[in-house]
Amino acid sequence: MITLTPQGLRFRRRNLPCSIGRGGVTADKREGDGATPAGTLRIAELWYRPDRLPAPAPWARPIGPGDLWCDDSAHPAYNHHARAPFAASHEKLRRADPLYDIILTTDWNWPLALPGRGSAIFLHQWRRPGFSTAGCIAMSRRDLLWLAANAPPGTAVFIPSSVPKYLRVRGGAPETRV
């Protein structure tokens, strides 16, 4: 099990410094609140940019130019992968920046999405240490690659409601062993 602690994500005796949503951790997740949902999520899928890096694990899916993620709570594809052209509100998975070069999707509000409960709770690369997300968990590319190679589908990610709102990053090094 991966556990969010004040030191970052703890998995297999490693602490992976990370950032969480700008709204902190919440037990009442809503679309657009900027919070990271409390509870136990499970890793569902692994996506990667094949034009930027090799597959981080055998089960990884390539991100192509038309890959999107629907965040329109009124649409039947809400909180699911979609393909362009797609008129409903969405996020592009193939971004100009490296944030989504590797994405571990979670089962938060998936596969049976309830409208307004939040979408796209991913583990992805951070913009920079300490920079909050819109609700995802972000970390260094190096740590994300390690996690993608070592946390198969179904791995639990426990996010306690007691994590302080100010948690942005702990541990100065990209990876600390304990």
Buried (B, 14 or more C-beta within 10 A) or exposed (E): EBBBBEBBBBBEEBBBBBBBBBBBBBEEBBBEBBBBBBEBBBBBBBBBBEEEBEBBBEEBBEBBEEBBBBBBBEBEBBBBBBEEEBEBBBBBBBEEEBBBBBBBBBBBBBEEBEEBBBBBBBBBBBBEBEEBBBBBBBBBBEBBBBBBBBBEBEBBBBBEEEBEBEBBBBBEEBBBEE
